Amino acid sequence: MTLTPLRLDDLSWADLVDAARSRVPAESSGRWTLHAPVDPGMTLLDLQAYLLEQQVYRLDQIPDAVVHAVLRLLGVPGPAPATAAVTVLQIVPQTPGTRLRIREGASFSREPGRGRDFHLDRDLDVLPVRVAGLSVREATGDRDRTADLAAGRPVPLAGAHGRPARVRIRLSVSGDGFPDGGTLSLLLALEQPAGPWTGSRTADGWAEGAVPDVPPPAQLNWFYGPVGDTAALPEGAVSDGTGGLRRSGLVRLTLPATAAGSEMELVLATPAATYAAPPRLLRLSPNSVPAHHAQRVRLEEGPDGPVVAQLSHHPQLPGLTVVLPGDAAGRLIDVTHFTLRETDDTGSGRTHDWAAVPDLAFSGPLDRVFTVDRAFGALRFGDGLTGRIPRPDVTGPGTVLRAAYRLGGGPSGNGGADPAVPAHAAEPAALLAFPALSGFARPQPQRATGEEAPPGAWVFTGGSSDTEPPGAPCTARALVPCAGGAEPETPAAARRRAATALAVVTRAVTAADHEELALSTPGVAVARAHALVGAHPSHPSRNVPGAVTTIVVPRVPRATGDSTAPDAVPLPVPDPGALAAVRARLEAARLLGAGVFAAPPRYRPVRVRITLPADTARRQLLDAALRRFLDPLTGGDDGTGWPFGGVLRPSALLRAAERALRAAGDRTPVQSVAAALDDGPYESCGDLPLRPGELPGPVEILVCTTPPSGAAPREVRA
C-alpha cells in the first residue's frame, strides 16, 4: 500500500491572509468594516500570517537525523557512503621479457596529476610468458580455437549436457623465466555471468557483488608442465574467483619454476559438470589485478602529531572537528580504523577503538563514535550527550593515535575500458590479451605476426619501492570499464531508495512472491520461475496443503544461431548449485509451517506436423519459427517463453507458421497443422493441454508436402 506523502507547507502568505480576512465579518458581527491595508487590524493580520508561514515551513523540513531514524526502523540501511570505482588492470612491463612484482597499493593513472589514481588490491607477479595457442577438446577431438577467440567468437569451455571438457593453453616463456612459486593471475571474462549480483565481493574474484555461497557447477582441475606432459597443480596453488566458471573472475595459479625458452602448457579440465549452458569464454587476460580508485592511508601519531594536536589543544567543547592529513577534503571515502590513547578516571592512559556512524543523534554520552565528513575531509565528534568527547592522553611517549582511511572515490573514477590488443600480436612481456568484452572494445588495425603490442595507456604513478626490482618501468591497460564510483548518498536519495526497497518482496506469502524471490536469487542466473501451490516432490499426485514447489528455468544464450550451435541448450535445466541457492532463499522467506521446494522444469515431448504445397522450399524457416514459438525462454505470443502448463492449439501453431512465411515474403499457404503429445495421435482441431508446470520439449517438426494427384503423401523431417 502506498501512503500519500505528508506535506504541511501547502499554504502561502496570501492564502493565510485571505482565509483570515474571509472570517472577519462573521467573527466581528459585521462591526469590522474596513479591510483595507491602512487599517491597523489588517496590518496585524499580515504580520501574523507572515510569522505563521515561517513556522509551517520549518515544520515541513524533516531533519536528516529523523530520516536516518525512520530508515533504521524500516530495516533499510541509512544513506550510503561514497564508493570507489573498480576495474581490472593488466600490467605490461616496458622492457619485453622482464619479470617483476607490483606491490599492493601501487598506483596507476590514465590522467596523472588529476587525482584519478587507481591502486592495486593485492600483490601481482608479472610473468614473462606469451600464448602460443588455445585449443578445446570436442566430440571430434582437440580443436584449435585461438582464431575464434581472436575474432571475438565465444569459445565454449565445457561440454554440453555435462560432458567432460579439456582446455589447453600453450605458453611460451621468455626473458629469464620465473622461479618456483610465481603466481599467474588470469582474468576469464565469460559471456554469461550469473545475476543479479548482490552481496560482498569474493576474495579472489573480480566481479563486484559476487556471491561466494553458491555451490559451483563444476570442479576445475588445473595442470601445468611441458607440452604433453602436464602435472596437476596442488589444491592450495589455485584460487578460483569464477565460482567454477559460473561468472567472470580472476584465477590465480601458483606455478613451479620454469626456465626461459620453454614451451609449456596450462590445462583446464572439468571431468564432469552440471552447467545449465556451457560457459563461453570471451577474453583471457593474464597479469591482471583488481584496482580501486581509492588510496589506503595509515596514520600513526605520537603526542606531537598534527591530528593529536587538534584533539588535545582544542577546547573541550561540543562538536569537535578534526581534519585528516593527505589532502582529504572531497576525497575521504571512509575510516576503517581509529584508535586513541585516552586518560581514564584513574589517570592512566588506555587505548580505545572509535567507530564511524552515519549520525550522532542515536549515540549516548559514553559512545566512542564520530561521523565522516567527505566534503571537508574531517571527522566530527560528539558533544558529550550524543557521542563522547575525545580526550587524548599526551602525557607520555609512544603512539597516541592510529587510524586507517581511504581517499578517492566519487564518479570521477568512472570510465570505459581501453582498446583491446589484437590476439595475434606477440607480447613477450605478458600473456596475450584477447579482444575485450563485447561492446567494450573498439576495432583495432591488424598487426603483422611478431610485432610488439603497444604499451598500456595507464601510467605508473607509484614509488620506486612499489615494484621489485625497484623502479622497474611498466604501464597498464584497463580490461573492463571503471565503474561503481559515486558520491555519498543524500538523505533525499536515501528516502527514494527506501521507498523502492519497501516494495521489494522479502516474504514468501503468495505464489507471485515465491516466483519473485526465485528470480532475484543472488549469484545465479534465473530466467523464469513458476510456483505450484500444493505441489510436493514426494507426493506428485496429491495436493499437499502448505507445500509450494517453484519451477526454475535458468538463463542460457538465445542469440541468433544458438539453436544450431554444437553447445546449444534447447531445454535448459538449472544446475544443482543454483537450485540449492533458490531453495535456501525461499526457505529463509517462507511462512511458518510452509514447505518450499525448488525443482527443474518439466518438459513434455511435442510433435508438430505441417502440410505444405509440394513446391515450397521453406522447411528450415518453418522449423526455426515453430521451435522459437515453443521455446521455454523465447516462445509464446509475447516472446517471453511458453506459458507453464499452456495449452497447445493447432490454430496458434498455424498462425505462427503463416507469420514466419509472411515475414520472409513468402505467400505459400499452410494447408494444415497438427500436434501431438508424447507418442499420442496427431490432433488438428482440438486443444492439447499440458500438465501444470510443464513446458513443451523436445520439439520435433515434420513437414508433409501435398503429393501430386493420385500419389501418397510424403513426410519430410525438417
JOHULIN-V181281 format. One record per run of one state. SS is the DSSP state (~ for helix, > for strand, _ for the rest). FROM is the first residue (numbers start at 1). TO is the last residue. If there is no record, write none. Layout:
SS&FROM&TO / SS&FROM&TO
This chain:
_&1&12 / ~&13&27 / _&28&39 / ~&40&59 / _&60&63 / ~&64&73 / _&74&82 / >&83&83 / _&84&85 / >&86&93 / _&94&99 / >&100&102 / _&103&106 / >&107&109 / _&110&117 / >&118&120 / _&121&123 / >&124&126 / _&127&128 / >&129&138 / _&139&140 / >&141&144 / _&145&145 / ~&146&150 / _&151&154 / >&155&156 / _&157&159 / ~&160&162 / _&163&164 / >&165&173 / _&174&177 / >&178&178 / _&179&181 / >&182&190 / _&191&217 / >&218&218 / _&219&220 / >&221&226 / _&227&228 / >&229&232 / _&233&234 / ~&235&237 / >&238&240 / _&241&248 / >&249&255 / _&256&257 / >&258&258 / _&259&262 / >&263&270 / _&271&272 / >&273&273 / _&274&279 / >&280&286 / _&287&287 / >&288&292 / _&293&293 / >&294&301 / _&302&305 / ~&306&313 / _&314&320 / >&321&323 / _&324&331 / >&332&343 / _&344&348 / >&349&353 / _&354&354 / >&355&356 / _&357&359 / ~&360&362 / _&363&368 / >&369&373 / _&374&377 / >&378&381 / _&382&391 / >&392&392 / _&393&400 / >&401&408 / _&409&410 / ~&411&413 / _&414&414 / >&415&415 / _&416&425 / >&426&426 / _&427&451 / >&452&452 / _&453&457 / >&458&460 / _&461&463 / ~&464&466 / >&467&468 / _&469&473 / >&474&478 / _&479&481 / >&482&483 / _&484&485 / >&486&486 / _&487&490 / ~&491&502 / _&503&507 / >&508&508 / _&509&510 / ~&511&519 / _&520&525 / >&526&533 / _&534&535 / >&536&536 / _&537&538 / >&539&539 / _&540&546 / >&547&554 / _&555&561 / ~&562&564 / _&565&575 / ~&576&589 / >&590&590 / _&591&594 / >&595&600 / _&601&601 / >&602&612 / _&613&618 / ~&619&629 / _&630&646 / >&647&649 / ~&650&663 / _&664&669 / >&670&677 / _&678&682 / >&683&683 / _&684&686 / >&687&689 / _&690&693 / >&694&705 / _&706&713 / >&714&717 / _&718&718
